Amino acid sequence: MASFRTLAQQGVRPLVLPDDAELCSVCADISWPDAGAGIAISDVVQIADIPAGVELVDWTFVSDDIDSHGTPTVAFTLGSLNAGKTAISTAYTAAGGITAGQAGGQNVPSGATAAACFTEGRSAARTIGLVATAATATAALAGKRATLVMKLRAGTY
């Protein structure tokens, strides 16, 4: 299992965090590693740290095409990572629900999983991340990017 951290998660590009009820749109950019092997099952992307008291109200995930195979397979689950940052502890999507990297595009929350991100954030800090549920069939990561656009608000104000 490989793991990598975005610049936002490393603190190089800190997130602007809300301090009131107004929604704050925050972007965390992912520069896919130029790895020849591509994405493997269980690879982890640590996207951003969200402090206690900040609610993730909504999100949109946008990605370049990172799987150039005729039948692309790459897929991720988005959610908060466990303490060891090795797996999803609270999923914000169905398993494998992030498929934007298959041909380039976007994913948005849907159904019951959409509520998980909103209710989780009032009491504990967490790291938002992706965990690969399907590997790239033909990796095309070099120079490719993705962005997680998060709509945040303060839990108390």
Phi and psi restraints in degrees (value plus and minus 20) as a CYANA .aco file:
   2 ALA   PHI    -118.2   -78.2
   2 ALA   PSI     132.0   172.0
   3 SER   PHI    -159.9  -119.9
   3 SER   PSI     117.7   157.7
   4 PHE   PHI    -160.8  -120.8
   4 PHE   PSI     137.5   177.5
   5 ARG   PHI    -134.6   -94.6
   5 ARG   PSI     116.6   156.6
   6 THR   PHI     -93.9   -53.9
   6 THR   PSI     147.2   187.2
   7 LEU   PHI     -84.4   -44.4
   7 LEU   PSI     -51.6   -11.6
   8 ALA   PHI     -86.7   -46.7
   8 ALA   PSI     -61.7   -21.7
   9 GLN   PHI     -90.1   -50.1
   9 GLN   PSI     -48.9    -8.9
  10 GLN   PHI     -99.6   -59.6
  10 GLN   PSI     -31.1     8.9
  11 GLY   PHI      66.4   106.4
  11 GLY   PSI     -16.5    23.5
  12 VAL   PHI     -91.8   -51.8
  12 VAL   PSI     -60.0   -20.0
  13 ARG   PHI    -139.2   -99.2
  13 ARG   PSI      61.7   101.7
  14 PRO   PHI     -82.5   -42.5
  14 PRO   PSI     128.5   168.5
  15 LEU   PHI     -99.0   -59.0
  15 LEU   PSI     125.5   165.5
  16 VAL   PHI    -104.7   -64.7
  16 VAL   PSI      99.5   139.5
  17 LEU   PHI    -125.3   -85.3
  17 LEU   PSI     125.0   165.0
  18 PRO   PHI     -95.9   -55.9
  18 PRO   PSI     135.2   175.2
  19 ASP   PHI    -147.7  -107.7
  19 ASP   PSI      -9.0    31.0
  20 ASP   PHI    -170.7  -130.7
  20 ASP   PSI    -190.1  -150.1
  21 ALA   PHI     -94.7   -54.7
  21 ALA   PSI     -33.7     6.3
  22 GLU   PHI     -88.1   -48.1
  22 GLU   PSI     116.3   156.3
  23 LEU   PHI     -89.4   -49.4
  23 LEU   PSI     117.3   157.3
  24 CYS   PHI    -138.5   -98.5
  24 CYS   PSI      97.3   137.3
  25 SER   PHI    -104.7   -64.7
  25 SER   PSI     105.8   145.8
  26 VAL   PHI    -147.9  -107.9
  26 VAL   PSI     112.6   152.6
  27 CYS   PHI    -128.0   -88.0
  27 CYS   PSI     112.6   152.6
  28 ALA   PHI    -137.4   -97.4
  28 ALA   PSI      94.1   134.1
  29 ASP   PHI    -107.1   -67.1
  29 ASP   PSI     121.9   161.9
  30 ILE   PHI    -136.2   -96.2
  30 ILE   PSI     100.8   140.8
  31 SER   PHI    -120.3   -80.3
  31 SER   PSI      88.9   128.9
  32 TRP   PHI     -81.7   -41.7
  32 TRP   PSI     119.0   159.0
  33 PRO   PHI     -87.1   -47.1
  33 PRO   PSI     126.9   166.9
  34 ASP   PHI    -101.8   -61.8
  34 ASP   PSI      32.1    72.1
  35 ALA   PHI    -104.4   -64.4
  35 ALA   PSI     109.7   149.7
  36 GLY   PHI     -85.5   -45.5
  36 GLY   PSI     -49.4    -9.4
  37 ALA   PHI     -98.3   -58.3
  37 ALA   PSI     -37.7     2.3
  38 GLY   PHI      61.3   101.3
  38 GLY   PSI    -179.0  -139.0
  39 ILE   PHI    -114.1   -74.1
  39 ILE   PSI     111.3   151.3
  40 ALA   PHI    -129.3   -89.3
  40 ALA   PSI     139.5   179.5
  41 ILE   PHI     -78.0   -38.0
  41 ILE   PSI     116.6   156.6
  42 SER   PHI      59.3    99.3
  42 SER   PSI     -17.8    22.2
  43 ASP   PHI     -81.7   -41.7
  43 ASP   PSI     124.4   164.4
  44 VAL   PHI    -138.9   -98.9
  44 VAL   PSI     115.4   155.4
  45 VAL   PHI    -135.3   -95.3
  45 VAL   PSI      92.4   132.4
  46 GLN   PHI    -105.4   -65.4
  46 GLN   PSI      90.5   130.5
  47 ILE   PHI    -109.3   -69.3
  47 ILE   PSI     -73.9   -33.9
  48 ALA   PHI    -180.4  -140.4
  48 ALA   PSI     128.3   168.3
  49 ASP   PHI    -113.7   -73.7
  49 ASP   PSI     108.5   148.5
  50 ILE   PHI    -133.6   -93.6
  50 ILE   PSI     103.1   143.1
  51 PRO   PHI     -94.3   -54.3
  51 PRO   PSI     142.4   182.4
  52 ALA   PHI     -77.8   -37.8
  52 ALA   PSI     125.8   165.8
  53 GLY   PHI      67.6   107.6
  53 GLY   PSI     -23.6    16.4
  54 VAL   PHI    -129.7   -89.7
  54 VAL   PSI     107.9   147.9
  55 GLU   PHI    -118.7   -78.7
  55 GLU   PSI     114.6   154.6
  56 LEU   PHI    -111.0   -71.0
  56 LEU   PSI      86.0   126.0
  57 VAL   PHI    -108.4   -68.4
  57 VAL   PSI     -55.4   -15.4
  58 ASP   PHI    -178.5  -138.5
  58 ASP   PSI     142.0   182.0
  59 TRP   PHI    -174.3  -134.3
  59 TRP   PSI     138.8   178.8
  60 THR   PHI    -159.7  -119.7
  60 THR   PSI     112.7   152.7
  61 PHE   PHI    -131.1   -91.1
  61 PHE   PSI     106.5   146.5
  62 VAL   PHI    -145.3  -105.3
  62 VAL   PSI     114.1   154.1
  63 SER   PHI    -161.9  -121.9
  63 SER   PSI     128.7   168.7
  64 ASP   PHI     -88.7   -48.7
  64 ASP   PSI     147.4   187.4
  65 ASP   PHI     -91.9   -51.9
  65 ASP   PSI      95.0   135.0
  66 ILE   PHI    -132.8   -92.8
  66 ILE   PSI     -16.8    23.2
  67 ASP   PHI    -152.9  -112.9
  67 ASP   PSI      81.1   121.1
  68 SER   PHI    -109.7   -69.7
  68 SER   PSI     -12.4    27.6
  69 HIS   PHI     -84.5   -44.5
  69 HIS   PSI     134.1   174.1
  70 GLY   PHI     -81.6   -41.6
  70 GLY   PSI     -49.5    -9.5
  71 THR   PHI    -144.6  -104.6
  71 THR   PSI      61.3   101.3
  72 PRO   PHI     -85.4   -45.4
  72 PRO   PSI     129.4   169.4
  73 THR   PHI    -145.5  -105.5
  73 THR   PSI     -35.5     4.5
  74 VAL   PHI     -76.6   -36.6
  74 VAL   PSI     114.7   154.7
  75 ALA   PHI    -173.1  -133.1
  75 ALA   PSI     132.6   172.6
  76 PHE   PHI    -154.1  -114.1
  76 PHE   PSI     142.2   182.2
  77 THR   PHI    -132.0   -92.0
  77 THR   PSI     114.5   154.5
  78 LEU   PHI    -122.7   -82.7
  78 LEU   PSI     119.8   159.8
  79 GLY   PHI     154.4   194.4
  79 GLY   PSI    -188.4  -148.4
  80 SER   PHI    -108.0   -68.0
  80 SER   PSI     120.9   160.9
  81 LEU   PHI    -105.3   -65.3
  81 LEU   PSI     135.6   175.6
  82 ASN   PHI     -90.2   -50.2
  82 ASN   PSI     156.5   196.5
  83 ALA   PHI     -79.8   -39.8
  83 ALA   PSI     -55.3   -15.3
  84 GLY   PHI    -102.4   -62.4
  84 GLY   PSI     -24.2    15.8
  85 LYS   PHI      37.3    77.3
  85 LYS   PSI      21.8    61.8
  86 THR   PHI    -137.5   -97.5
  86 THR   PSI     -31.0     9.0
  87 ALA   PHI    -178.9  -138.9
  87 ALA   PSI     146.3   186.3
  88 ILE   PHI     -98.4   -58.4
  88 ILE   PSI     110.6   150.6
  89 SER   PHI    -117.5   -77.5
  89 SER   PSI     -58.4   -18.4
  90 THR   PHI    -149.0  -109.0
  90 THR   PSI      93.8   133.8
  91 ALA   PHI    -101.5   -61.5
  91 ALA   PSI     117.4   157.4
  92 TYR   PHI    -121.9   -81.9
  92 TYR   PSI     -23.6    16.4
  93 THR   PHI    -156.6  -116.6
  93 THR   PSI     145.8   185.8
  94 ALA   PHI     -86.0   -46.0
  94 ALA   PSI     137.8   177.8
  95 ALA   PHI     -75.7   -35.7
  95 ALA   PSI     107.3   147.3
  96 GLY   PHI      52.5    92.5
  96 GLY   PSI      -1.1    38.9
  97 GLY   PHI     -94.8   -54.8
  97 GLY   PSI     -33.0     7.0
  98 ILE   PHI    -117.8   -77.8
  98 ILE   PSI      86.4   126.4
  99 THR   PHI    -142.8  -102.8
  99 THR   PSI      -9.6    30.4
 100 ALA   PHI     -78.7   -38.7
 100 ALA   PSI     -48.8    -8.8
 101 GLY   PHI     -92.4   -52.4
 101 GLY   PSI     -29.5    10.5
 102 GLN   PHI     -88.2   -48.2
 102 GLN   PSI     -57.0   -17.0
 103 ALA   PHI    -162.7  -122.7
 103 ALA   PSI     -10.9    29.1
 104 GLY   PHI      61.9   101.9
 104 GLY   PSI     116.5   156.5
 105 GLY   PHI     133.3   173.3
 105 GLY   PSI    -174.7  -134.7
 106 GLN   PHI    -160.4  -120.4
 106 GLN   PSI     136.9   176.9
 107 ASN   PHI    -146.0  -106.0
 107 ASN   PSI     125.5   165.5
 108 VAL   PHI    -150.6  -110.6
 108 VAL   PSI     140.6   180.6
 109 PRO   PHI     -86.9   -46.9
 109 PRO   PSI     134.0   174.0
 110 SER   PHI    -171.0  -131.0
 110 SER   PSI     130.7   170.7
 111 GLY   PHI      38.9    78.9
 111 GLY   PSI    -168.7  -128.7
 112 ALA   PHI     -84.6   -44.6
 112 ALA   PSI     -49.4    -9.4
 113 THR   PHI     -87.9   -47.9
 113 THR   PSI     -44.3    -4.3
 114 ALA   PHI     -83.8   -43.8
 114 ALA   PSI     -53.1   -13.1
 115 ALA   PHI     -91.6   -51.6
 115 ALA   PSI     -45.1    -5.1
 116 ALA   PHI     -81.1   -41.1
 116 ALA   PSI     -60.6   -20.6
 117 CYS   PHI     -88.4   -48.4
 117 CYS   PSI     -54.0   -14.0
 118 PHE   PHI     -93.0   -53.0
 118 PHE   PSI     -62.1   -22.1
 119 THR   PHI    -101.9   -61.9
 119 THR   PSI     -36.2     3.8
 120 GLU   PHI     -95.7   -55.7
 120 GLU   PSI     -51.8   -11.8
 121 GLY   PHI    -107.6   -67.6
 121 GLY   PSI      -7.5    32.5
 122 ARG   PHI    -106.2   -66.2
 122 ARG   PSI     -41.1    -1.1
 123 SER   PHI    -137.7   -97.7
 123 SER   PSI     -41.8    -1.8
 124 ALA   PHI    -157.3  -117.3
 124 ALA   PSI     127.3   167.3
 125 ALA   PHI     -90.2   -50.2
 125 ALA   PSI     131.9   171.9
 126 ARG   PHI    -173.3  -133.3
 126 ARG   PSI     139.9   179.9
 127 THR   PHI    -127.2   -87.2
 127 THR   PSI     103.8   143.8
 128 ILE   PHI    -104.5   -64.5
 128 ILE   PSI     116.1   156.1
 129 GLY   PHI    -175.9  -135.9
 129 GLY   PSI     155.1   195.1
 130 LEU   PHI    -136.4   -96.4
 130 LEU   PSI     122.3   162.3
 131 VAL   PHI    -146.2  -106.2
 131 VAL   PSI     106.7   146.7
 132 ALA   PHI     -89.3   -49.3
 132 ALA   PSI     109.8   149.8
 133 THR   PHI    -126.9   -86.9
 133 THR   PSI     -33.1     6.9
 134 ALA   PHI    -167.3  -127.3
 134 ALA   PSI     118.2   158.2
 135 ALA   PHI     -98.5   -58.5
 135 ALA   PSI     143.1   183.1
 136 THR   PHI     -90.3   -50.3
 136 THR   PSI     115.0   155.0
 137 ALA   PHI     -94.2   -54.2
 137 ALA   PSI     -65.9   -25.9
 138 THR   PHI    -157.0  -117.0
 138 THR   PSI      82.5   122.5
 139 ALA   PHI     -84.7   -44.7
 139 ALA   PSI     116.7   156.7
 140 ALA   PHI    -160.6  -120.6
 140 ALA   PSI      40.6    80.6
 141 LEU   PHI    -108.8   -68.8
 141 LEU   PSI     -46.0    -6.0
 142 ALA   PHI     -76.0   -36.0
 142 ALA   PSI     102.1   142.1
 143 GLY   PHI      54.5    94.5
 143 GLY   PSI     -14.0    26.0
 144 LYS   PHI    -112.5   -72.5
 144 LYS   PSI     134.2   174.2
 145 ARG   PHI    -156.6  -116.6
 145 ARG   PSI     143.8   183.8
 146 ALA   PHI    -163.9  -123.9
 146 ALA   PSI     142.1   182.1
 147 THR   PHI    -159.8  -119.8
 147 THR   PSI     114.3   154.3
 148 LEU   PHI    -123.9   -83.9
 148 LEU   PSI      93.1   133.1
 149 VAL   PHI    -114.3   -74.3
 149 VAL   PSI      97.4   137.4
 150 MET   PHI    -131.6   -91.6
 150 MET   PSI     117.9   157.9
 151 LYS   PHI    -123.9   -83.9
 151 LYS   PSI      93.1   133.1
 152 LEU   PHI    -133.4   -93.4
 152 LEU   PSI     135.0   175.0
 153 ARG   PHI    -170.2  -130.2
 153 ARG   PSI     136.9   176.9
 154 ALA   PHI     -89.3   -49.3
 154 ALA   PSI     119.3   159.3
 155 GLY   PHI     -93.0   -53.0
 155 GLY   PSI     -50.6   -10.6
 156 THR   PHI    -150.4  -110.4
 156 THR   PSI     123.0   163.0
